[in-house]
Amino acid sequence: MTAGLGTEWAVWAVCGLNGLLFLALLALIPVLLNLRSALWVTERAMADWREAAERALAPTPAELLRLRDRLRENRHTLDRWQRRLQFWQGIRRVAVWLGRRL
């Protein structure tokens, strides 16, 4: 009888613990739902920040015009230096040609 009584109490104890675990899970459902909502809000906020950062970092039309003007100036300067180089290369060729002739 004592062994049967001990087994019976063990079964009741396991069932009671399972019931407590089930109640604990039920108690966690609102917490999990709140966590899901918090994650959704965080995801939305991050998306908003990303969009704001993309707009803030995008070049303005004035900046694009300024960059275009600088590119034109740099191209003009490069063309001028290329003409100077060609001129001095021509002078050098003439000097080499004269050196071979004399």
C-alpha positions in Angstrom: 0.0 0.0 0.0 2.8 2.4 0.8 4.4 1.9 -2.6 1.0 2.6 -4.4 0.5 5.7 -2.2 3.9 7.0 -3.1 3.3 6.4 -6.8 -0.1 8.1 -6.6 1.5 11.2 -5.0 4.2 11.3 -7.7 1.6 11.2 -10.4 -0.3 14.0 -8.7 2.9 16.0 -8.3 3.9 15.6 -12.0 0.4 16.6 -13.1 0.4 19.6 -10.7 3.8 20.7 -12.1 2.5 20.3 -15.6 -0.5 22.4 -14.8 1.7 25.1 -13.2 3.9 25.1 -16.3 0.8 25.4 -18.5 -0.4 28.4 -16.4 3.0 30.0 -16.6 2.9 29.7 -20.4 -0.6 31.2 -20.4 0.8 34.1 -18.3 3.6 34.6 -20.8 1.3 35.0 -23.8 0.6 38.7 -23.2 4.3 39.3 -22.6 5.2 37.6 -25.9 2.5 39.6 -27.7 3.9 42.8 -26.2 7.4 41.8 -27.2 6.2 41.1 -30.8 4.6 44.6 -30.8 7.8 46.1 -29.5 9.8 44.4 -32.2 7.4 45.6 -34.9 7.7 49.2 -33.6 11.5 48.9 -33.5 11.5 47.6 -37.1 9.3 50.4 -38.2 11.5 53.0 -36.4 14.6 51.6 -38.0 13.0 51.8 -41.5 12.0 55.4 -40.8 15.5 56.3 -39.7 16.9 54.5 -42.8 14.6 56.5 -45.1 15.5 59.8 -43.3 19.2 59.0 -43.6 18.9 58.2 -47.3 17.1 61.5 -47.9 19.6 63.5 -45.7 22.6 62.0 -47.5 21.3 62.4 -51.0 23.0 65.2 -52.8 20.9 68.3 -53.4 20.5 69.8 -56.8 22.8 72.7 -55.8 25.5 70.2 -54.8 25.1 68.4 -58.0 25.5 71.6 -60.0 28.5 72.6 -58.0 30.1 69.1 -58.6 29.3 69.5 -62.3 31.0 72.9 -62.4 34.1 71.5 -60.6 34.3 68.7 -63.0 34.2 71.1 -65.9 37.0 73.2 -64.3 39.1 70.1 -63.7 38.6 69.0 -67.3 39.6 72.5 -68.5 42.7 72.4 -66.3 43.6 68.9 -67.5 43.2 70.0 -71.1 45.5 73.0 -70.5 48.2 70.9 -68.8 48.0 68.3 -71.7 48.5 71.1 -74.2 51.5 72.4 -72.2 52.9 68.9 -72.1 52.5 68.4 -75.8 54.2 71.8 -76.4 57.2 70.9 -74.3 57.3 67.4 -75.9 57.4 69.2 -79.3 60.2 71.4 -78.1 62.1 68.4 -76.9 61.6 66.6 -80.3 62.9 69.6 -82.1 66.0 69.8 -79.8 66.7 66.1 -80.3 66.3 66.5 -84.1 68.6 69.5 -84.1 71.1 67.6 -82.0 71.2 64.7 -84.5 71.5 67.1 -87.4 74.5 69.1 -86.0 
